[in-house]
Amino acid sequence: MKRPLRRIRLRTVVVHLIAWSVALAWIIPFLGVFNTAVRPVSETTFGWWRVDSFHPTLNNFVTAFTQPIYSLSSGYRNSLIVAIPATLAPLFVAALAGYGFSRFRFPMRDYLFLTIVLLMSVPAQMVAIPIFRIMDTLQLYDNLLSLILLHTAWGLPWIILFMRNFFQALPLEVEEAARVDGASDFRIFFRIVLPMAIPAFASAGILQFMWVWNDFFFALLLIFSPENMPATLLVPNLARGAQYTDWGLLSAGSILVMLVPLTLYVVLQKYYIRGMIGWTIKG
């Protein structure tokens, strides 16, 4: 009995050591960014790890949020204007499409679904020029609506796949009973299926919101006016015009941009985990 217990304990210790080592490797860069953000630039010129002179301050955060031209307060507003509809719209459309793919048969269904899955493999850089020309033709260049439409379309393939897999794992008995009672397909979907799919909506919504919020490439491609820039595009411009790179200001801006998706994940963590493992648990 002692040998199996010893093996289990040794394995547990090894697993914990590896996990804590990986966590430490991930958190050290953030500690450097945070240390730089809460100190004057004169104290971090020769390295953030030097603590012989340590005078913490919130001036970098205040400056990043209140700059007259490249202000993160306007960046927050623009990012929310883009991220909220670009998360809700594809979730609703993908839920309908995913349910259709999982419950109904129609001509070319499998080929259409395969095409949607293949669209996930298209790199953003490959379609940059066509997207730019389309938005310019539609007179949506330097317009937040262009980012909303783009992220809505870009998120549909993977969310359709995500929701279709989740719906396939849901039990059919409840839907069949409702259909016997005379409920229509739309009534079954909105009254029965959607409430059961809340964890999946939370998981897909968090991921889509994070990707839209953290987008830099498409924003750089389509937006150039400071008043229309999302938060991620404003961060590199915080130190523009200075005679030196203010790493404290840039670090503070990075942390402020990171706070929104991090807070969303913490608030919806329970639903996120349930949605990610939901289709592996039946009963």
MODELLER restraints for C-alpha pairs under 7 A, 6 or more apart:
rsr = mdl.restraints
at = mdl.atoms
rsr.add(forms.Gaussian(group=physical.xy_distance, feature=features.Distance(at['CA:32:A'], at['CA:48:A']), mean=6.16, stdev=0.5))
rsr.add(forms.Gaussian(group=physical.xy_distance, feature=features.Distance(at['CA:33:A'], at['CA:251:A']), mean=5.42, stdev=0.5))
rsr.add(forms.Gaussian(group=physical.xy_distance, feature=features.Distance(at['CA:34:A'], at['CA:251:A']), mean=6.84, stdev=0.5))
rsr.add(forms.Gaussian(group=physical.xy_distance, feature=features.Distance(at['CA:35:A'], at['CA:48:A']), mean=6.29, stdev=0.5))
rsr.add(forms.Gaussian(group=physical.xy_distance, feature=features.Distance(at['CA:36:A'], at['CA:44:A']), mean=6.33, stdev=0.5))
rsr.add(forms.Gaussian(group=physical.xy_distance, feature=features.Distance(at['CA:36:A'], at['CA:48:A']), mean=5.74, stdev=0.5))
rsr.add(forms.Gaussian(group=physical.xy_distance, feature=features.Distance(at['CA:36:A'], at['CA:247:A']), mean=6.91, stdev=0.5))
rsr.add(forms.Gaussian(group=physical.xy_distance, feature=features.Distance(at['CA:36:A'], at['CA:248:A']), mean=5.04, stdev=0.5))
rsr.add(forms.Gaussian(group=physical.xy_distance, feature=features.Distance(at['CA:36:A'], at['CA:251:A']), mean=6.40, stdev=0.5))
rsr.add(forms.Gaussian(group=physical.xy_distance, feature=features.Distance(at['CA:37:A'], at['CA:60:A']), mean=6.32, stdev=0.5))
rsr.add(forms.Gaussian(group=physical.xy_distance, feature=features.Distance(at['CA:37:A'], at['CA:248:A']), mean=4.38, stdev=0.5))
rsr.add(forms.Gaussian(group=physical.xy_distance, feature=features.Distance(at['CA:37:A'], at['CA:249:A']), mean=6.44, stdev=0.5))
rsr.add(forms.Gaussian(group=physical.xy_distance, feature=features.Distance(at['CA:37:A'], at['CA:251:A']), mean=4.98, stdev=0.5))
rsr.add(forms.Gaussian(group=physical.xy_distance, feature=features.Distance(at['CA:37:A'], at['CA:252:A']), mean=4.67, stdev=0.5))
rsr.add(forms.Gaussian(group=physical.xy_distance, feature=features.Distance(at['CA:38:A'], at['CA:56:A']), mean=5.15, stdev=0.5))
rsr.add(forms.Gaussian(group=physical.xy_distance, feature=features.Distance(at['CA:38:A'], at['CA:57:A']), mean=5.13, stdev=0.5))
rsr.add(forms.Gaussian(group=physical.xy_distance, feature=features.Distance(at['CA:38:A'], at['CA:58:A']), mean=5.83, stdev=0.5))
rsr.add(forms.Gaussian(group=physical.xy_distance, feature=features.Distance(at['CA:38:A'], at['CA:60:A']), mean=6.91, stdev=0.5))
rsr.add(forms.Gaussian(group=physical.xy_distance, feature=features.Distance(at['CA:39:A'], at['CA:55:A']), mean=6.13, stdev=0.5))
rsr.add(forms.Gaussian(group=physical.xy_distance, feature=features.Distance(at['CA:39:A'], at['CA:56:A']), mean=4.90, stdev=0.5))
rsr.add(forms.Gaussian(group=physical.xy_distance, feature=features.Distance(at['CA:39:A'], at['CA:57:A']), mean=5.69, stdev=0.5))
rsr.add(forms.Gaussian(group=physical.xy_distance, feature=features.Distance(at['CA:39:A'], at['CA:248:A']), mean=6.82, stdev=0.5))
rsr.add(forms.Gaussian(group=physical.xy_distance, feature=features.Distance(at['CA:40:A'], at['CA:248:A']), mean=6.79, stdev=0.5))
rsr.add(forms.Gaussian(group=physical.xy_distance, feature=features.Distance(at['CA:41:A'], at['CA:246:A']), mean=6.49, stdev=0.5))
rsr.add(forms.Gaussian(group=physical.xy_distance, feature=features.Distance(at['CA:41:A'], at['CA:247:A']), mean=6.88, stdev=0.5))
rsr.add(forms.Gaussian(group=physical.xy_distance, feature=features.Distance(at['CA:41:A'], at['CA:248:A']), mean=5.83, stdev=0.5))
rsr.add(forms.Gaussian(group=physical.xy_distance, feature=features.Distance(at['CA:43:A'], at['CA:53:A']), mean=6.56, stdev=0.5))
rsr.add(forms.Gaussian(group=physical.xy_distance, feature=features.Distance(at['CA:60:A'], at['CA:248:A']), mean=6.22, stdev=0.5))
rsr.add(forms.Gaussian(group=physical.xy_distance, feature=features.Distance(at['CA:60:A'], at['CA:249:A']), mean=4.95, stdev=0.5))
rsr.add(forms.Gaussian(group=physical.xy_distance, feature=features.Distance(at['CA:60:A'], at['CA:252:A']), mean=5.83, stdev=0.5))
rsr.add(forms.Gaussian(group=physical.xy_distance, feature=features.Distance(at['CA:61:A'], at['CA:252:A']), mean=5.22, stdev=0.5))
rsr.add(forms.Gaussian(group=physical.xy_distance, feature=features.Distance(at['CA:61:A'], at['CA:253:A']), mean=6.77, stdev=0.5))
rsr.add(forms.Gaussian(group=physical.xy_distance, feature=features.Distance(at['CA:64:A'], at['CA:71:A']), mean=6.23, stdev=0.5))
rsr.add(forms.Gaussian(group=physical.xy_distance, feature=features.Distance(at['CA:64:A'], at['CA:72:A']), mean=6.08, stdev=0.5))
rsr.add(forms.Gaussian(group=physical.xy_distance, feature=features.Distance(at['CA:64:A'], at['CA:238:A']), mean=6.77, stdev=0.5))
rsr.add(forms.Gaussian(group=physical.xy_distance, feature=features.Distance(at['CA:64:A'], at['CA:249:A']), mean=6.28, stdev=0.5))
rsr.add(forms.Gaussian(group=physical.xy_distance, feature=features.Distance(at['CA:64:A'], at['CA:252:A']), mean=6.87, stdev=0.5))
rsr.add(forms.Gaussian(group=physical.xy_distance, feature=features.Distance(at['CA:64:A'], at['CA:253:A']), mean=5.70, stdev=0.5))
rsr.add(forms.Gaussian(group=physical.xy_distance, feature=features.Distance(at['CA:65:A'], at['CA:71:A']), mean=5.34, stdev=0.5))
rsr.add(forms.Gaussian(group=physical.xy_distance, feature=features.Distance(at['CA:65:A'], at['CA:72:A']), mean=4.68, stdev=0.5))
rsr.add(forms.Gaussian(group=physical.xy_distance, feature=features.Distance(at['CA:65:A'], at['CA:73:A']), mean=5.35, stdev=0.5))
rsr.add(forms.Gaussian(group=physical.xy_distance, feature=features.Distance(at['CA:66:A'], at['CA:72:A']), mean=7.00, stdev=0.5))
rsr.add(forms.Gaussian(group=physical.xy_distance, feature=features.Distance(at['CA:66:A'], at['CA:73:A']), mean=6.78, stdev=0.5))
rsr.add(forms.Gaussian(group=physical.xy_distance, feature=features.Distance(at['CA:69:A'], at['CA:226:A']), mean=6.73, stdev=0.5))
rsr.add(forms.Gaussian(group=physical.xy_distance, feature=features.Distance(at['CA:70:A'], at['CA:226:A']), mean=6.17, stdev=0.5))
rsr.add(forms.Gaussian(group=physical.xy_distance, feature=features.Distance(at['CA:70:A'], at['CA:234:A']), mean=5.91, stdev=0.5))
rsr.add(forms.Gaussian(group=physical.xy_distance, feature=features.Distance(at['CA:70:A'], at['CA:237:A']), mean=6.55, stdev=0.5))
rsr.add(forms.Gaussian(group=physical.xy_distance, feature=features.Distance(at['CA:70:A'], at['CA:238:A']), mean=5.99, stdev=0.5))
rsr.add(forms.Gaussian(group=physical.xy_distance, feature=features.Distance(at['CA:72:A'], at['CA:231:A']), mean=5.86, stdev=0.5))
rsr.add(forms.Gaussian(group=physical.xy_distance, feature=features.Distance(at['CA:72:A'], at['CA:234:A']), mean=6.74, stdev=0.5))
rsr.add(forms.Gaussian(group=physical.xy_distance, feature=features.Distance(at['CA:74:A'], at['CA:227:A']), mean=6.89, stdev=0.5))
rsr.add(forms.Gaussian(group=physical.xy_distance, feature=features.Distance(at['CA:75:A'], at['CA:229:A']), mean=6.00, stdev=0.5))
rsr.add(forms.Gaussian(group=physical.xy_distance, feature=features.Distance(at['CA:75:A'], at['CA:230:A']), mean=4.46, stdev=0.5))
rsr.add(forms.Gaussian(group=physical.xy_distance, feature=features.Distance(at['CA:75:A'], at['CA:231:A']), mean=3.91, stdev=0.5))
rsr.add(forms.Gaussian(group=physical.xy_distance, feature=features.Distance(at['CA:75:A'], at['CA:234:A']), mean=6.62, stdev=0.5))
rsr.add(forms.Gaussian(group=physical.xy_distance, feature=features.Distance(at['CA:76:A'], at['CA:230:A']), mean=6.69, stdev=0.5))
rsr.add(forms.Gaussian(group=physical.xy_distance, feature=features.Distance(at['CA:76:A'], at['CA:231:A']), mean=5.53, stdev=0.5))
rsr.add(forms.Gaussian(group=physical.xy_distance, feature=features.Distance(at['CA:78:A'], at['CA:228:A']), mean=6.41, stdev=0.5))
rsr.add(forms.Gaussian(group=physical.xy_distance, feature=features.Distance(at['CA:78:A'], at['CA:229:A']), mean=6.64, stdev=0.5))
rsr.add(forms.Gaussian(group=physical.xy_distance, feature=features.Distance(at['CA:78:A'], at['CA:230:A']), mean=5.04, stdev=0.5))
rsr.add(forms.Gaussian(group=physical.xy_distance, feature=features.Distance(at['CA:79:A'], at['CA:213:A']), mean=6.11, stdev=0.5))
rsr.add(forms.Gaussian(group=physical.xy_distance, feature=features.Distance(at['CA:79:A'], at['CA:230:A']), mean=4.70, stdev=0.5))
rsr.add(forms.Gaussian(group=physical.xy_distance, feature=features.Distance(at['CA:79:A'], at['CA:231:A']), mean=6.02, stdev=0.5))
rsr.add(forms.Gaussian(group=physical.xy_distance, feature=features.Distance(at['CA:82:A'], at['CA:144:A']), mean=6.52, stdev=0.5))
rsr.add(forms.Gaussian(group=physical.xy_distance, feature=features.Distance(at['CA:82:A'], at['CA:147:A']), mean=6.50, stdev=0.5))
rsr.add(forms.Gaussian(group=physical.xy_distance, feature=features.Distance(at['CA:82:A'], at['CA:148:A']), mean=5.22, stdev=0.5))
rsr.add(forms.Gaussian(group=physical.xy_distance, feature=features.Distance(at['CA:83:A'], at['CA:209:A']), mean=5.80, stdev=0.5))
rsr.add(forms.Gaussian(group=physical.xy_distance, feature=features.Distance(at['CA:83:A'], at['CA:212:A']), mean=5.54, stdev=0.5))
rsr.add(forms.Gaussian(group=physical.xy_distance, feature=features.Distance(at['CA:83:A'], at['CA:213:A']), mean=5.83, stdev=0.5))
rsr.add(forms.Gaussian(group=physical.xy_distance, feature=features.Distance(at['CA:85:A'], at['CA:148:A']), mean=6.76, stdev=0.5))
rsr.add(forms.Gaussian(group=physical.xy_distance, feature=features.Distance(at['CA:86:A'], at['CA:148:A']), mean=5.14, stdev=0.5))
rsr.add(forms.Gaussian(group=physical.xy_distance, feature=features.Distance(at['CA:86:A'], at['CA:151:A']), mean=5.74, stdev=0.5))
rsr.add(forms.Gaussian(group=physical.xy_distance, feature=features.Distance(at['CA:86:A'], at['CA:152:A']), mean=4.86, stdev=0.5))
rsr.add(forms.Gaussian(group=physical.xy_distance, feature=features.Distance(at['CA:87:A'], at['CA:205:A']), mean=6.09, stdev=0.5))
rsr.add(forms.Gaussian(group=physical.xy_distance, feature=features.Distance(at['CA:87:A'], at['CA:208:A']), mean=5.82, stdev=0.5))
rsr.add(forms.Gaussian(group=physical.xy_distance, feature=features.Distance(at['CA:87:A'], at['CA:209:A']), mean=5.66, stdev=0.5))
rsr.add(forms.Gaussian(group=physical.xy_distance, feature=features.Distance(at['CA:89:A'], at['CA:152:A']), mean=6.53, stdev=0.5))
rsr.add(forms.Gaussian(group=physical.xy_distance, feature=features.Distance(at['CA:90:A'], at['CA:152:A']), mean=5.34, stdev=0.5))
rsr.add(forms.Gaussian(group=physical.xy_distance, feature=features.Distance(at['CA:90:A'], at['CA:155:A']), mean=6.45, stdev=0.5))
rsr.add(forms.Gaussian(group=physical.xy_distance, feature=features.Distance(at['CA:90:A'], at['CA:156:A']), mean=5.43, stdev=0.5))
rsr.add(forms.Gaussian(group=physical.xy_distance, feature=features.Distance(at['CA:91:A'], at['CA:159:A']), mean=6.87, stdev=0.5))
rsr.add(forms.Gaussian(group=physical.xy_distance, feature=features.Distance(at['CA:91:A'], at['CA:205:A']), mean=6.99, stdev=0.5))
rsr.add(forms.Gaussian(group=physical.xy_distance, feature=features.Distance(at['CA:94:A'], at['CA:156:A']), mean=6.01, stdev=0.5))
rsr.add(forms.Gaussian(group=physical.xy_distance, feature=features.Distance(at['CA:94:A'], at['CA:159:A']), mean=5.83, stdev=0.5))
rsr.add(forms.Gaussian(group=physical.xy_distance, feature=features.Distance(at['CA:94:A'], at['CA:160:A']), mean=4.56, stdev=0.5))
rsr.add(forms.Gaussian(group=physical.xy_distance, feature=features.Distance(at['CA:94:A'], at['CA:163:A']), mean=6.91, stdev=0.5))
rsr.add(forms.Gaussian(group=physical.xy_distance, feature=features.Distance(at['CA:95:A'], at['CA:160:A']), mean=6.69, stdev=0.5))
rsr.add(forms.Gaussian(group=physical.xy_distance, feature=features.Distance(at['CA:95:A'], at['CA:163:A']), mean=5.94, stdev=0.5))
rsr.add(forms.Gaussian(group=physical.xy_distance, feature=features.Distance(at['CA:97:A'], at['CA:160:A']), mean=6.31, stdev=0.5))
rsr.add(forms.Gaussian(group=physical.xy_distance, feature=features.Distance(at['CA:98:A'], at['CA:160:A']), mean=4.96, stdev=0.5))
rsr.add(forms.Gaussian(group=physical.xy_distance, feature=features.Distance(at['CA:98:A'], at['CA:161:A']), mean=6.72, stdev=0.5))
rsr.add(forms.Gaussian(group=physical.xy_distance, feature=features.Distance(at['CA:98:A'], at['CA:163:A']), mean=5.20, stdev=0.5))
rsr.add(forms.Gaussian(group=physical.xy_distance, feature=features.Distance(at['CA:98:A'], at['CA:164:A']), mean=3.99, stdev=0.5))
rsr.add(forms.Gaussian(group=physical.xy_distance, feature=features.Distance(at['CA:99:A'], at['CA:164:A']), mean=5.89, stdev=0.5))
rsr.add(forms.Gaussian(group=physical.xy_distance, feature=features.Distance(at['CA:99:A'], at['CA:167:A']), mean=6.21, stdev=0.5))
rsr.add(forms.Gaussian(group=physical.xy_distance, feature=features.Distance(at['CA:101:A'], at['CA:164:A']), mean=6.42, stdev=0.5))
rsr.add(forms.Gaussian(group=physical.xy_distance, feature=features.Distance(at['CA:102:A'], at['CA:164:A']), mean=5.57, stdev=0.5))
rsr.add(forms.Gaussian(group=physical.xy_distance, feature=features.Distance(at['CA:102:A'], at['CA:167:A']), mean=6.37, stdev=0.5))
rsr.add(forms.Gaussian(group=physical.xy_distance, feature=features.Distance(at['CA:102:A'], at['CA:168:A']), mean=5.56, stdev=0.5))
rsr.add(forms.Gaussian(group=physical.xy_distance, feature=features.Distance(at['CA:116:A'], at['CA:157:A']), mean=5.37, stdev=0.5))
rsr.add(forms.Gaussian(group=physical.xy_distance, feature=features.Distance(at['CA:117:A'], at['CA:157:A']), mean=6.12, stdev=0.5))
rsr.add(forms.Gaussian(group=physical.xy_distance, feature=features.Distance(at['CA:117:A'], at['CA:161:A']), mean=6.96, stdev=0.5))
rsr.add(forms.Gaussian(group=physical.xy_distance, feature=features.Distance(at['CA:119:A'], at['CA:157:A']), mean=6.58, stdev=0.5))
rsr.add(forms.Gaussian(group=physical.xy_distance, feature=features.Distance(at['CA:120:A'], at['CA:157:A']), mean=6.11, stdev=0.5))
rsr.add(forms.Gaussian(group=physical.xy_distance, feature=features.Distance(at['CA:120:A'], at['CA:158:A']), mean=6.40, stdev=0.5))
rsr.add(forms.Gaussian(group=physical.xy_distance, feature=features.Distance(at['CA:132:A'], at['CA:222:A']), mean=6.78, stdev=0.5))
rsr.add(forms.Gaussian(group=physical.xy_distance, feature=features.Distance(at['CA:135:A'], at['CA:141:A']), mean=5.46, stdev=0.5))
rsr.add(forms.Gaussian(group=physical.xy_distance, feature=features.Distance(at['CA:135:A'], at['CA:146:A']), mean=6.57, stdev=0.5))
rsr.add(forms.Gaussian(group=physical.xy_distance, feature=features.Distance(at['CA:140:A'], at['CA:146:A']), mean=5.56, stdev=0.5))
rsr.add(forms.Gaussian(group=physical.xy_distance, feature=features.Distance(at['CA:141:A'], at['CA:222:A']), mean=5.64, stdev=0.5))
rsr.add(forms.Gaussian(group=physical.xy_distance, feature=features.Distance(at['CA:141:A'], at['CA:223:A']), mean=6.85, stdev=0.5))
rsr.add(forms.Gaussian(group=physical.xy_distance, feature=features.Distance(at['CA:142:A'], at['CA:222:A']), mean=5.50, stdev=0.5))
rsr.add(forms.Gaussian(group=physical.xy_distance, feature=features.Distance(at['CA:142:A'], at['CA:223:A']), mean=4.29, stdev=0.5))
rsr.add(forms.Gaussian(group=physical.xy_distance, feature=features.Distance(at['CA:142:A'], at['CA:224:A']), mean=6.06, stdev=0.5))
rsr.add(forms.Gaussian(group=physical.xy_distance, feature=features.Distance(at['CA:142:A'], at['CA:225:A']), mean=6.77, stdev=0.5))
rsr.add(forms.Gaussian(group=physical.xy_distance, feature=features.Distance(at['CA:143:A'], at['CA:223:A']), mean=6.77, stdev=0.5))
rsr.add(forms.Gaussian(group=physical.xy_distance, feature=features.Distance(at['CA:144:A'], at['CA:228:A']), mean=6.81, stdev=0.5))
rsr.add(forms.Gaussian(group=physical.xy_distance, feature=features.Distance(at['CA:151:A'], at['CA:212:A']), mean=6.64, stdev=0.5))
rsr.add(forms.Gaussian(group=physical.xy_distance, feature=features.Distance(at['CA:155:A'], at['CA:208:A']), mean=6.84, stdev=0.5))
rsr.add(forms.Gaussian(group=physical.xy_distance, feature=features.Distance(at['CA:159:A'], at['CA:204:A']), mean=6.51, stdev=0.5))
rsr.add(forms.Gaussian(group=physical.xy_distance, feature=features.Distance(at['CA:163:A'], at['CA:200:A']), mean=6.92, stdev=0.5))
rsr.add(forms.Gaussian(group=physical.xy_distance, feature=features.Distance(at['CA:166:A'], at['CA:200:A']), mean=6.93, stdev=0.5))
rsr.add(forms.Gaussian(group=physical.xy_distance, feature=features.Distance(at['CA:166:A'], at['CA:278:A']), mean=6.99, stdev=0.5))
rsr.add(forms.Gaussian(group=physical.xy_distance, feature=features.Distance(at['CA:166:A'], at['CA:279:A']), mean=5.35, stdev=0.5))
rsr.add(forms.Gaussian(group=physical.xy_distance, feature=features.Distance(at['CA:169:A'], at['CA:279:A']), mean=4.92, stdev=0.5))
rsr.add(forms.Gaussian(group=physical.xy_distance, feature=features.Distance(at['CA:175:A'], at['CA:188:A']), mean=6.45, stdev=0.5))
rsr.add(forms.Gaussian(group=physical.xy_distance, feature=features.Distance(at['CA:178:A'], at['CA:188:A']), mean=6.87, stdev=0.5))
rsr.add(forms.Gaussian(group=physical.xy_distance, feature=features.Distance(at['CA:199:A'], at['CA:271:A']), mean=4.67, stdev=0.5))
rsr.add(forms.Gaussian(group=physical.xy_distance, feature=features.Distance(at['CA:199:A'], at['CA:272:A']), mean=6.12, stdev=0.5))
rsr.add(forms.Gaussian(group=physical.xy_distance, feature=features.Distance(at['CA:199:A'], at['CA:274:A']), mean=5.63, stdev=0.5))
rsr.add(forms.Gaussian(group=physical.xy_distance, feature=features.Distance(at['CA:199:A'], at['CA:275:A']), mean=4.19, stdev=0.5))
rsr.add(forms.Gaussian(group=physical.xy_distance, feature=features.Distance(at['CA:200:A'], at['CA:275:A']), mean=4.16, stdev=0.5))
rsr.add(forms.Gaussian(group=physical.xy_distance, feature=features.Distance(at['CA:200:A'], at['CA:276:A']), mean=6.97, stdev=0.5))
rsr.add(forms.Gaussian(group=physical.xy_distance, feature=features.Distance(at['CA:202:A'], at['CA:268:A']), mean=6.87, stdev=0.5))
rsr.add(forms.Gaussian(group=physical.xy_distance, feature=features.Distance(at['CA:202:A'], at['CA:271:A']), mean=5.79, stdev=0.5))
rsr.add(forms.Gaussian(group=physical.xy_distance, feature=features.Distance(at['CA:202:A'], at['CA:272:A']), mean=5.49, stdev=0.5))
rsr.add(forms.Gaussian(group=physical.xy_distance, feature=features.Distance(at['CA:202:A'], at['CA:275:A']), mean=6.92, stdev=0.5))
rsr.add(forms.Gaussian(group=physical.xy_distance, feature=features.Distance(at['CA:203:A'], at['CA:271:A']), mean=6.73, stdev=0.5))
rsr.add(forms.Gaussian(group=physical.xy_distance, feature=features.Distance(at['CA:203:A'], at['CA:272:A']), mean=4.21, stdev=0.5))
rsr.add(forms.Gaussian(group=physical.xy_distance, feature=features.Distance(at['CA:203:A'], at['CA:275:A']), mean=5.42, stdev=0.5))
rsr.add(forms.Gaussian(group=physical.xy_distance, feature=features.Distance(at['CA:203:A'], at['CA:276:A']), mean=6.45, stdev=0.5))
rsr.add(forms.Gaussian(group=physical.xy_distance, feature=features.Distance(at['CA:206:A'], at['CA:265:A']), mean=6.58, stdev=0.5))
rsr.add(forms.Gaussian(group=physical.xy_distance, feature=features.Distance(at['CA:210:A'], at['CA:261:A']), mean=5.65, stdev=0.5))
rsr.add(forms.Gaussian(group=physical.xy_distance, feature=features.Distance(at['CA:214:A'], at['CA:232:A']), mean=6.31, stdev=0.5))
rsr.add(forms.Gaussian(group=physical.xy_distance, feature=features.Distance(at['CA:215:A'], at['CA:232:A']), mean=6.94, stdev=0.5))
rsr.add(forms.Gaussian(group=physical.xy_distance, feature=features.Distance(at['CA:216:A'], at['CA:232:A']), mean=5.99, stdev=0.5))
rsr.add(forms.Gaussian(group=physical.xy_distance, feature=features.Distance(at['CA:216:A'], at['CA:233:A']), mean=6.11, stdev=0.5))
rsr.add(forms.Gaussian(group=physical.xy_distance, feature=features.Distance(at['CA:219:A'], at['CA:233:A']), mean=6.84, stdev=0.5))
rsr.add(forms.Gaussian(group=physical.xy_distance, feature=features.Distance(at['CA:220:A'], at['CA:233:A']), mean=6.77, stdev=0.5))
rsr.add(forms.Gaussian(group=physical.xy_distance, feature=features.Distance(at['CA:223:A'], at['CA:229:A']), mean=6.16, stdev=0.5))
rsr.add(forms.Gaussian(group=physical.xy_distance, feature=features.Distance(at['CA:231:A'], at['CA:257:A']), mean=6.34, stdev=0.5))
rsr.add(forms.Gaussian(group=physical.xy_distance, feature=features.Distance(at['CA:232:A'], at['CA:257:A']), mean=6.76, stdev=0.5))
rsr.add(forms.Gaussian(group=physical.xy_distance, feature=features.Distance(at['CA:235:A'], at['CA:250:A']), mean=6.28, stdev=0.5))
rsr.add(forms.Gaussian(group=physical.xy_distance, feature=features.Distance(at['CA:235:A'], at['CA:253:A']), mean=5.67, stdev=0.5))
rsr.add(forms.Gaussian(group=physical.xy_distance, feature=features.Distance(at['CA:235:A'], at['CA:254:A']), mean=6.55, stdev=0.5))
rsr.add(forms.Gaussian(group=physical.xy_distance, feature=features.Distance(at['CA:236:A'], at['CA:250:A']), mean=6.95, stdev=0.5))
rsr.add(forms.Gaussian(group=physical.xy_distance, feature=features.Distance(at['CA:238:A'], at['CA:249:A']), mean=6.98, stdev=0.5))
rsr.add(forms.Gaussian(group=physical.xy_distance, feature=features.Distance(at['CA:238:A'], at['CA:250:A']), mean=6.49, stdev=0.5))
rsr.add(forms.Gaussian(group=physical.xy_distance, feature=features.Distance(at['CA:239:A'], at['CA:245:A']), mean=6.14, stdev=0.5))
rsr.add(forms.Gaussian(group=physical.xy_distance, feature=features.Distance(at['CA:239:A'], at['CA:246:A']), mean=5.94, stdev=0.5))
